[in-house]
Amino acid sequence: MTGKGIFGSPKARVLALACLVVPMFASYFFDDMFSSVSHLFGDPSRLQLGWDARDLGNFIGDYSLLCVCGGLIVGGILLDVFGIRKMGSVFVGMMVLGAALAYWGVAGGLPKGSAIAVGRAGRMLFGLGSEIAGVAVTRSIAKWFKDGNMSFAMGLQLAIARGGTAVALIAAPFIVGVPKDFYTVQDTARPALVGLILLLAGIAAWALFTALDAAKDKSEGISFKRGGVGREEKFAFKDIFSLLKNPRFVVIGLLCVSFYCCVSSFKKFGTAVVIPRFGIEAGAAGTMVAMIPFFTIIFTPLFGAVVDKTGKAASWMILGSVAVLLGHLCLAFAPQGEQFFGYAGIGLLGLGYSLVPSAMWPSVPKIVPEKALGTAYSLIYWIQNIGLFFVPRIVGRMLEKDSGLEGVADVEWLFVGLGTAAICLALLLHRLKINDSRQSVRNS
C-alpha cells in the first residue's frame, strides 16, 4: 500500500526524508561540537571554563548514561506502543531541552563544579533524546521505504546527518577562534549556541514530518489507535524475548558497539591523536578528522544502493570492519610525523564508517517484524551506548595521564582491539547467513 497514491510517490518520500534528516544533522553537529578542539582541554589553564581532558571525557560519555540505564529500551518500547509521531515528538523535544541545558552549563558563567554538573545533566538528556529520535527516524524510513531502496534511503540519511559532524569538525576551531593564548567561556560556548539554533530548526522539520506521516496513514486507512498500527501489528512485550533469542540480532548488536566505538569515540578525541602523531596544527587536524564524515557523505548512499542490489550485507560489514582496523593500524604504527599516513588512516576509517552502517541498519527490518522495529533498534542502540559511555572515559583518562605519544599509542591500541573484535563479529554474522535474509521476516 505504501507504493500507492500520492504518499507513495517519489516526491512524497523525498520530502519525508528531507524532514527527517534535519534534526539528525543538528544532533550530530551538537554531539561533535568539541571534537576538533579537544586538544585545548589538555591545558585547562588556557580555558576560562577550566575543564580538563577528564572532564571532557566525562561530558562526552554522559551522552550515553541515561541510554545505558534503560532509557533506550523504555523509549523504544514506547515508540512501538504509542507510535512514532507521538513519542518521537517527546524525544525530539527532550533532545533540544538537553542541548539547551548543556549550553547553559558551558556558557552560563557558573563556577566550575556547577558548570560541569549542569552541562553533564544536559548532555544526558540530549543523549537519550537524540538516540530515541534516531530510532524514530530509522523506523520512519523503514516504513516509508519498505517497498524499495531502503538501504539507499538509510544511507542517504546517515550521510547527510554525518554532514553535521563534518561541519562541526571543520567549523568549531573557527567558531572558537583557534589559535589563542586564552579562551573565554563565550569562546568555548559558541559551538553549542550554533548547535542549539540548528536543533530548533530540527523541531520545525520534525513537526512537518509528523503532519505528512499522519496524512499518509489516513490515506491508507491505518488506525490511529496504539500508535497508528493495524490490529495485527500491535507490539507485545514477548517480542523483546523473541529478539534476544535471535542470534543474528544479538550479533548485529555486538558488532554495532565494537565498530562504532572504533570510529565515534575516536572522532571525539581525533585532534588529540593526530596532532602529536603527525605534527600538524589544529586547523589542519580538524580538517583531517573531518574526512571521516565527508567520506560517509559520499560513500554511504553509494554503498547503500549496492547493498540494495546485491544483498551481501555481511560481506560488506566484514570489508568495512577490515578497513577500520587497517585505518587504526596506520594511525598507530605509521612513521612519526608523516602526514600522508595520517590522511590514509583517516580515509580508511571513513570508508569503513560508510560500509558497515549502510549494510547493518537496513538488515534489521529483514530479520525483525515491523511491529517491533522500535524496540529492536533501541536494543541495538542500548548495546552501542554501553560502549560509547565507557570508551570516551577510558580515552579521556589515558590522555589526562599522558597527552603525548605514549598516551596516544595506548589509545590506538584500544581501538585496534575493538576493530579486531568487529571483524570477528562480522565473520560470525556471515556464518549465520545474514546475507540470505533479504526476504521479508513475515515470510521467514
N, C-alpha and C positions, 0 to 999 in steps of 0.2 A: 504494500500500500504506500510505502514511502516514495516509491518511484512515480506515483500517480498524482495528477493535479498540480496546482501552482507551487505547492510546498515541496514537491519532488523535483522541481526544475533545477537546473544548474545554478541559475541566478539566485534562487532562494537559499540553496546550500552555501553558495559563496558568501551571501550576506550573513547567514548564521555563523559561518566560520569566522568571518571578519569581526563579528561582535564578540566571539569567544576569545580571540587572540589578544584583544586589548587589555583586559585585566591580567592575563598571564604575562604579557610583555612588561606591564608595570610591576608585577610581582617579582619577576626575575631581576629587573633593574634595582628595586629596593633591596632584594636579597643580597646582591653583589655590589652594593654601593661602596663598600670599603675594601673590596678585594684588591684593586690595583694601587691602593695606598696603605696596604697592610704593613709595609716596611716602616712606615712612620711610627707605628706603635712599638717598635723595637727600642725607641728612645723617648720615653714618656716625658722627659724634661722639656722637650720641644713642643709639647701639646698642652694647651690650657685645659683641655679636657682631662688630661692626666692619666689616661688609660694606658696599660702596657699590653704586651702580646698575650699574656694570660687572660687579661680582661677581655680582649678582643676575641680570643678563642672561646671563652665562656659565652659571650654575647652571640657569637655565630652559632655555637652549639645549642643555645637555648631556643633556637628556631624549632628544634625537634622535641623539646621537653614534653609539652602537652600531648604531642602526637604519640610519643613513646609510652606515655602514661595512660593510654587507652583512648585518647580523644579522637584519633583517626578511625579506630574501629567503630566507636559510637557514632561518629559523624557519617561514616559510610553506611551504617545500618539505617540511620535517619534519612539519608538520601534515598535508599531503596524503599523505605516505608512511606515517607511523606512526599517524595518526589524531588526531582532536580530543581525545579523552579523555586519552590518554597524554601527548602533547606539550603540550596545553592546561594540564594539571596542572603540568608542568615550568615553564611560563612564568608561570602564576599564582603559583607559589612564588617564582620569580625576582622578580616584581613586589613581593611582600611583603618578601623579603630586601633588595632595593634600598631600599625605603622605610625599613626598619629601619636600614640603614647611613646613609641620608641624615639620619634623625632623630638618630643618634649624632653626625653631623657638626655639626648645628646646636644640639645640646643637651648635648654631652659636655664642654663647657668646655675644648676643645682650643685651643691657640694658633691665631691667625687662619689662618695658612698651612695648618696641618694640618686645621683645621675645613673650610676650603674644599675641600681635596683629598679628604677623606673624604666630605663632602657631595656633591661632584660625582661621585665614583665611585658612590655610592649612587643618585644621580639617573640616571646612565647605565643601571645595572641595572634600576631601576624603569621607565625609559622603554621599554627593549627588552621587558621582561616585560609591561608594560601594552599595548604595541602588538600583540604576538603574542596576548595574551589577548583583545584586542579583535577580532583576526582570527578567533580560535576562537569567540568569541561570535557574531559576524556569520555565520560559516559554519554555526554550530549553528542559528541562527534560519532561515537559508535551507533547512536540512534539515528542520526541524520544521514550517515553514510553506510549503513549496514547493507545496502543493496549494491555497493561497489565503491572502489577507490578509498577504502577506509585507511589503509596504511599510508597512502599518499596524503590524505587529509590530516591524519595524526602527525605525520612527518612535517607537513607544512606548518601546522600549529606549533609544533615544537621548535621549528626553525625560526619562526617569527618571534615566539616567546623568548628564545635564547638571544634574539637580537637585543632584547633588553639587557641581558648580561653583557653583550658586546659593547653596547653604548655606555653602560656603566663602567666597564673596564677602561675604555678609551677616554671617556669624558671626566671621570672622577678626579684624576690628577689636575686637570684644568679647572674643574669646578672648585676644588680645594685651594688651588693656587700653588701647586708644587713647581719648583722648589722654593722653600723659605727657611729662614732660621728658626722661626717660631710660628705656630698655628693657633689662632684663636678658636674659641668654641664655635663662632659663626663660620669660620673656615671649614671645620670638620663636619658641621651640620648641614651645609648647603646640599650635598648629595641626597641627604634624607628629605630635604624640602622638595627637591625636584621629583624624587620618587613618590612622595605623597601627592603631589599635583597629578602625576601620571595615574596613580591609583584612583583618584577622584574621577578621572576620565574613564577608567575601567568600570566604575559603578554605573555610569551612564550607558556604556556599551552593554553591560550585562542586563540592565533594565530593558533595553531594546530587544535583546535576545529572548528574554522571558516572554515578552509580548508576542514575538514571532513564533516561539515554541508552543505557546498556548493556542495560537491561531492554527498551527499545524495539527495539533491534537484534535481540536474541534472539527477541522475539515475532514479528519479521518475517522471521526466518531469514537475516539478513545475516551473512556470515562475519566473524569477528574477526581474520582474517589481514590483514596490511598495512593496519592501522588501521581495520578494520571496514567495508571496502567490498567490493562484489562484484568478481569477476574482471574483468568487462567494464569496470569503472570505475576500474581502477588508474591511478595517476598515472605519467606518463612524462616524462622531462626534456625531451623535444622539445616538450611542451606549453608550456614557457616561451617558446620561439621563436614558437610559434603565437600566444601572447598579444601579443608585441611586434610582430607583423605585423598585428595587428588595429587599424585606425585608430581605431575607436570606443573601444576600451580605452585606447589611448595618450592620446587627447584627454580622456577622463574623468580619467586620472591627472594631466594638466597642469592641468585645471580644479580638481582637488582641492587641489593645492598653492597655486595663486594664491588660491583662495577661502578656504581655511582660514587662510592667513597673514593675510588681511584681518581675520578675526574672532578666532581663537585667540590670535595674537600680540598683537593689540590688548588682549584681556582681561587678559593678564599685566601690562600697564602701564596699564590703564584709568584707575585713580585718578590716576596721574601725569599723565594727559592732561586729564581733566575738571576736576580741582581748579583748575589755573591758567586753564583756558579759561572756566570758568563760575563761578568764585569761590565754591565750596561747600566745606563742611567734610568731613572724612574719612569720617564715618559716612554722610552723605548721598551722597557719591561712591561708596562701596561699594554702597549700595542702587541707585544709578543704573546702575552697570555690571552689577549682578545682574539687571537687566531682561533682559539678553541670554539667559541660560539660562532665566529664568522664561517668557519668550516661547516658547522652544522646548518647554518642558514642556506648554504649552497647544496650540501650533500644529503641532508636528512630527507627532504622531499624526493630527491632523486632515488635514494635507496628505498624509500617507502614505495615508490612506483615499481621498483624492481621486485620488492617482496610481494606486492600485489600480483605481479605477473608470474613469478617463479614459485612462490610459496615456500621457499627454502629458508624458513625463519631461523632454525637452529644453526644452520651453516653460516648465515650472516652474523649471528651472535658470536660464534666461535671466531670468525675473522675479525670482528670488531674488538673482542677481548684481547686477541693477539696483538692488534695494533696498539691498544692502550698499554699493554705490558712492554712492548718494544719502545714506546714513547718514554716510559719511565726509566727503562734501562738506559736509554740515550741521555736523559737528563741526569741520571745518577753517575754514569761512567764515561761520558764523553770528555775529551780533553778540556782542562780548565781554561776558561776564557774564550773558547772557540764558539762564537755566536751562531755559526751555521748549524751546529748540532743542537743548540737551544731551539732554533726555529724548526728543525727537523723533528725533535721530540714533541714539541707543542703541536706540530702538524699531525703527527701520528695520533696524539690524544684527540684532536679534533675529528679525525677520520673515524676512530673508534666510537667517539661520542655521537657520531651520526649513524653509524651502522647498527649498534646494539639496540638503542631505543626504537628505531624505525622498524625493527623486526619484533622486539619484545612486547611493546604495548598493544599492537594490533593482534598479537597471538592470544591475548586473554579472552576477548569475546568469542574466540573459536573453541575454547575449552570450558567456558563458564556460561550458564544461562543468562539471558538479558536481565531477568528479574533480580539477579544477584550481582550484577556488574559493579554497582557502587560499593558493596561490601568487599568484593574481590579486589578492586583497585585499592581500596582503603587498607586492606590487609597487607598488600604488597608495599604500599607506601609506609605502613607502620613498620614493617621489617626494615625497609630502606632507612627510615628515620632513626632507628636504633643506632645504625652505623653513623649517620650524619650528626647524631647527638654526641657520640663519644670521640670520633676521629678528630674533629676540629679541636677538641680539648686536648687530646694527646699531642697533636701537632703544635698547638699553642705552647704547651709546656716544654716540648722539645726545643722550640725556638727561643723560649724565655731562658732556658738553661744555656743555650749556645746558638746565637743567630748567625754564626759564621759557617764555614764549610763543613765542619764536623756535624753540627746540628742539622744542616741541610741534608747531609748524607744519611743521617738517621731517619729523617722524614721520608726520603726517597726509598729507603729500604722498606718502610712501612707500606708505601704504595706499590712497590714491586710484589710484596707478599699478597696484597689484595688483588692485584692483577693476575697473579698465578691462580688464586682461588677462583676468579671469574672464568678463566679458561677451563678449569676442571669442571665447573658447574655447567658451562655451555656445552662441553663434551657430553656430560651426563644427560642434558636436555636433548641432545641429538640422539642419544641411545634410547631415550624414552619416546622417540619418534614424534616430536612436536612438529617436524616438517610435514607429517602426514595429516595434520589436524586442520586442514583447510575447509572440511565440511562443517556445516552448522552443528553446534552442540546438540540441538534438538533432535538431530538425526543420528547421534552417536550412541 
